Every structure is written in structure tokens, then in C-alpha cells.
């Protein structure tokens, strides 16, 4: 009798422990990965930092090109594209220039170590309702050789990777 | 002596014939502004060389492989490299010079002495595109004027004359 009670008590303890563990697992602050079939890229903003128009365009176009190249999204929509309106699982990328360090291509060509140009951009991913789902600061650099155009390409590659790793519905593609 | 004179005359004649048979570049019909399409034009490779012509309400880019046309009425902004510099070097530039994180310094995309023309336009679905062209110095401003005359919009008004702009900038 005493033994039966003992076994029952252990069983109850084990059951409650497993239930607790399941509960704890359910309540753990796991960040649900919001996968999206499409992404919309908005024009690069630089309200605080004045950037020449060609720089903004280069950042924007390179970002779109890199996202298309990287794959994982069925569609990469441009700013203002009406076709994005009907997509329910759309993620929107807003990029804002926060600062830059002006380097020198000539210095880079001569020394290959000095003259780095770097551009800091804040990336915010939102859902269709404007709710922020991911924010990250990225930068584009041209460290050794090449024109400032390469800094925009460097940012675009990083931005595309960030989007792909976090939101791409078909990451393998 | 006679032989030498004949030879000279023949060379001269050949020179004249050659010059008239092959028209010089200056005599060729104007085929647009020679540009390099840096990025942005759909269907054209980066750094493609070609000519840019505003014609019959379209901005046409022609290179040996592609011919792309953008309706001028869809162009929302035309900005030259000089426009950007004017914004930065003018009063606004001076004031923002004191801003943190490089706010007031002019960060140029290209090192070489080139004119740039940047356009922003919408496709049929409303999608925003941007395209950057580089060209020889002094070519971007006339191209911008022609585009604006044909219906393109610009966020930086065209400068009438450089003298007038200098006078304006010098005004306290």
C-alpha cells in the first residue's frame, strides 16, 4: 500500500514536471520568424544627412538588385508599386541614412589602407500595418580600392542578406 | 623636279579626296549626348556606354545592345551633379557644415571630373526607379533643360545663367 502511494506520488511529480516544462517552453520568448513571400523597398531617406541624389539612387537600386540576386522572395517590389497592395505577407524595408565618413579614393589608391569611406544606414523592416518587426544599423564601406560607389554596393549586399536571413520564405532559392 | 611637284600634287589631291569622302565627326548628325549609364535603367547593363536623347516625349538610351525608352512625363525628378553641389555649397551647405556625422560635407559618388544626371521615374505599375548617367562636363545642364521643357519635373530649379547664380549666392 505504502509502495503504491510512493509510485503514485512519483508519477504525479513527473507529470507535473513535464507539464511545467511544456508550459515554460510555450511561454519562452522565442522570436517568431515572420516569413514573407514579398518585400517592398522604399526609397532611401536622408533627411538629417544630406546626400547627393545619385548616392540615394545608387543605394536604392543596388539594394533592389541584390535582393533580386539573393532570391528567397517571390517578388521584390519597388517604392510605390501598386502590385504590392494585395500582398498579405509583405515586409517593407525603410532605410534612413544616419551618417557618413568621407574618405578619399585617391588616398585609397595610393596607400590602400587609408581613406576609407563609410556610410551608416538604419534599416527598419515593418509589416503591412507599419508595425516594426526588425531594426538594424548597417554600414557600407569602401576600405581599400575603388570609388564611393562600392560603399553603396557593400551596404546593399548586407541589407539583402539581412532581409534574406530573417524574412525569406524560400531561403534555399 | 617635275616628278616631285607631281608627287606633291597627288598627295594633296589624295588628302582633299580623303577629307571629303569621310565626313568628320563634327559633320555627323547629332545623335544625342554620349553617356555612361551607371545604374538603374531597366534592361541595360551597369556602366553601359550609349547615347541619351530626349525625343518625342521619350528619353531614349541607345547602346549597341539595347534601346530603352522612358516616357518623359513619368520623370519625377531630374538632378545634375551641379544641382547637388549647389545645394551643399550654398547657404544650406554652410549651415549644415556644423552638423554631426558628416552632415555638411559633400560626399561625391564619382571622383573623376564628370557631369552626372540623375533621374527618378515611375513605371506603369507606379514603381519608383532611379537611373544615373555620367557624361562629359557641361553636358548635363542642357540635357536637364530639354527634359524639363518636355515635361519632366525637378526638385532643383534650373539656373538661368551661371553669372546670375553667382550674384545670388554672393547676396547677404
HADDOCK unambig.tbl for C-alpha pairs under 7 A between the chains (distance, minus, plus):
assign (segid A and resid 49 and name CA) (segid B and resid 103 and name CA) 4.91 0.50 0.50
assign (segid A and resid 50 and name CA) (segid B and resid 103 and name CA) 6.21 0.50 0.50
assign (segid A and resid 51 and name CA) (segid B and resid 107 and name CA) 6.80 0.50 0.50
assign (segid A and resid 52 and name CA) (segid B and resid 84 and name CA) 5.43 0.50 0.50
assign (segid A and resid 53 and name CA) (segid B and resid 84 and name CA) 6.96 0.50 0.50
assign (segid A and resid 53 and name CA) (segid B and resid 118 and name CA) 6.87 0.50 0.50
assign (segid A and resid 54 and name CA) (segid B and resid 118 and name CA) 5.89 0.50 0.50
assign (segid A and resid 54 and name CA) (segid B and resid 132 and name CA) 6.35 0.50 0.50
assign (segid A and resid 55 and name CA) (segid B and resid 109 and name CA) 6.18 0.50 0.50
assign (segid A and resid 57 and name CA) (segid B and resid 130 and name CA) 5.45 0.50 0.50
assign (segid A and resid 61 and name CA) (segid B and resid 40 and name CA) 5.94 0.50 0.50
assign (segid A and resid 61 and name CA) (segid B and resid 130 and name CA) 6.85 0.50 0.50
assign (segid A and resid 78 and name CA) (segid B and resid 127 and name CA) 4.96 0.50 0.50
assign (segid A and resid 78 and name CA) (segid B and resid 128 and name CA) 5.82 0.50 0.50
assign (segid A and resid 79 and name CA) (segid B and resid 127 and name CA) 5.48 0.50 0.50
assign (segid A and resid 79 and name CA) (segid B and resid 128 and name CA) 5.30 0.50 0.50
assign (segid A and resid 80 and name CA) (segid B and resid 126 and name CA) 5.33 0.50 0.50
assign (segid A and resid 80 and name CA) (segid B and resid 127 and name CA) 4.88 0.50 0.50
assign (segid A and resid 80 and name CA) (segid B and resid 128 and name CA) 6.19 0.50 0.50
assign (segid A and resid 81 and name CA) (segid B and resid 125 and name CA) 5.43 0.50 0.50
assign (segid A and resid 81 and name CA) (segid B and resid 126 and name CA) 4.72 0.50 0.50
assign (segid A and resid 81 and name CA) (segid B and resid 127 and name CA) 4.08 0.50 0.50
assign (segid A and resid 82 and name CA) (segid B and resid 125 and name CA) 5.77 0.50 0.50
assign (segid A and resid 82 and name CA) (segid B and resid 126 and name CA) 6.11 0.50 0.50
assign (segid A and resid 83 and name CA) (segid B and resid 125 and name CA) 6.97 0.50 0.50
assign (segid A and resid 99 and name CA) (segid B and resid 101 and name CA) 4.86 0.50 0.50
assign (segid A and resid 99 and name CA) (segid B and resid 102 and name CA) 6.30 0.50 0.50
assign (segid A and resid 99 and name CA) (segid B and resid 103 and name CA) 6.98 0.50 0.50
assign (segid A and resid 100 and name CA) (segid B and resid 101 and name CA) 5.99 0.50 0.50
assign (segid A and resid 100 and name CA) (segid B and resid 102 and name CA) 5.71 0.50 0.50
assign (segid A and resid 101 and name CA) (segid B and resid 102 and name CA) 6.21 0.50 0.50
assign (segid A and resid 102 and name CA) (segid B and resid 107 and name CA) 6.24 0.50 0.50
assign (segid A and resid 147 and name CA) (segid B and resid 110 and name CA) 6.52 0.50 0.50
assign (segid A and resid 147 and name CA) (segid B and resid 111 and name CA) 6.95 0.50 0.50
assign (segid A and resid 148 and name CA) (segid B and resid 109 and name CA) 5.16 0.50 0.50
assign (segid A and resid 148 and name CA) (segid B and resid 110 and name CA) 6.70 0.50 0.50
assign (segid A and resid 149 and name CA) (segid B and resid 109 and name CA) 5.65 0.50 0.50
